[in-house]
Every structure is written in structure tokens, then in C-alpha cells.
Amino acid sequence: MINKHYYAPKQLAGLTVNPSLHFVYLAGCDSGTLRQEWEKAFAPAHVYTYDRLTAVAEHAWWLWTEGPEAVRELP
């Protein structure tokens, strides 16, 4: 049995973001439609998300090819 948990940015309101958090990758399809809310919820971390449907293979490809460079470029 797979437990699925879905959260909205507003559910993070009032929580303290770890100051060591620099990057958040949201793999949920269409999570980018709330990009500004996610960025506010995880500030000052950089948030990477998609505003469309995405396949698992696309996430794996990004994590393998573009992800390492994106993380290296973080301040």
C-alpha cells in the first residue's frame, strides 16, 4: 500500500524553514502553478518546479543531467 500525502504551500505557514535549506525540487505535476507561493513558503531556498504534467523519466533525466549543475551554482 502506498501512502500519498499532498501538501499546499499554505500548510507550511508558520513552520520554521531550516536556514541550511538552499534548494527544493518539487516533482509534483503542475506544482509550478503555485510557484510564487512555494517560493514564499521555502524562502530563501531556491525552488525548482514544473507548471505542467511531467513524467518520472523527465525528473530522473533532470536530476542526472541538469540537477548537479543547478545545485553547484547555488550561493
C-alpha positions as CSV (number, residue, x, y, z in Angstrom):
1,M,0.0,0.0,0.0
2,I,1.3,3.4,-1.0
3,N,0.6,6.3,1.2
4,K,0.2,9.6,-0.7
5,H,0.5,12.9,1.0
6,Y,-0.4,16.1,-0.7
7,Y,0.5,19.5,0.7
8,A,-0.2,23.0,-0.3
9,P,2.2,25.9,0.4
10,K,-0.3,27.4,2.9
11,Q,0.0,24.3,5.0
12,L,3.7,25.3,5.6
13,A,2.7,28.7,7.0
14,G,4.1,29.2,10.5
15,L,6.7,26.5,10.2
16,T,10.4,27.4,10.5
17,V,12.4,26.7,7.4
18,N,15.8,25.3,8.2
19,P,18.4,28.0,7.4
20,S,20.6,25.3,5.8
21,L,17.9,24.6,3.2
22,H,19.1,26.0,-0.1
23,F,17.2,24.1,-2.8
24,V,13.8,22.4,-3.1
25,Y,12.8,20.3,-6.1
26,L,9.1,19.7,-6.3
27,A,8.4,16.7,-8.6
28,G,4.6,17.1,-8.5
29,C,2.9,17.7,-11.8
30,D,1.5,21.3,-12.1
31,S,3.1,22.3,-8.8
32,G,4.6,25.3,-10.7
33,T,1.1,26.8,-10.9
34,L,1.7,27.8,-7.3
35,R,5.4,28.7,-7.8
36,Q,5.3,32.1,-6.0
37,E,3.5,30.5,-3.0
38,W,6.1,27.7,-2.9
39,E,9.0,30.2,-3.1
40,K,7.5,32.2,-0.3
41,A,6.9,29.0,1.9
42,F,10.5,27.8,1.4
43,A,12.3,31.2,1.3
44,P,15.1,31.9,1.0
45,A,15.7,28.5,-0.7
46,H,15.6,28.2,-4.5
47,V,12.5,26.3,-5.6
48,Y,12.5,24.3,-8.9
49,T,9.1,23.1,-10.0
50,Y,7.1,22.4,-13.2
51,D,3.9,24.1,-14.3
52,R,2.8,21.1,-16.5
53,L,2.5,17.4,-16.5
54,T,5.8,15.6,-16.1
55,A,6.9,12.0,-16.5
56,V,9.1,10.2,-14.0
57,A,11.7,9.8,-16.7
58,E,11.9,13.6,-17.1
59,H,12.6,14.0,-13.4
60,A,15.3,11.3,-13.5
61,W,16.8,12.9,-16.5
62,W,16.9,16.4,-14.9
63,L,18.4,15.0,-11.7
64,W,21.1,13.2,-13.6
65,T,21.9,15.9,-16.2
66,E,20.9,19.4,-15.0
67,G,20.5,18.9,-11.3
68,P,24.1,18.7,-10.2
69,E,25.0,22.0,-12.0
70,A,21.9,23.7,-10.6
71,V,23.0,22.8,-7.1
72,R,26.6,23.7,-7.7
73,E,25.5,27.2,-8.8
74,L,23.7,27.9,-5.5
75,P,25.2,30.7,-3.4
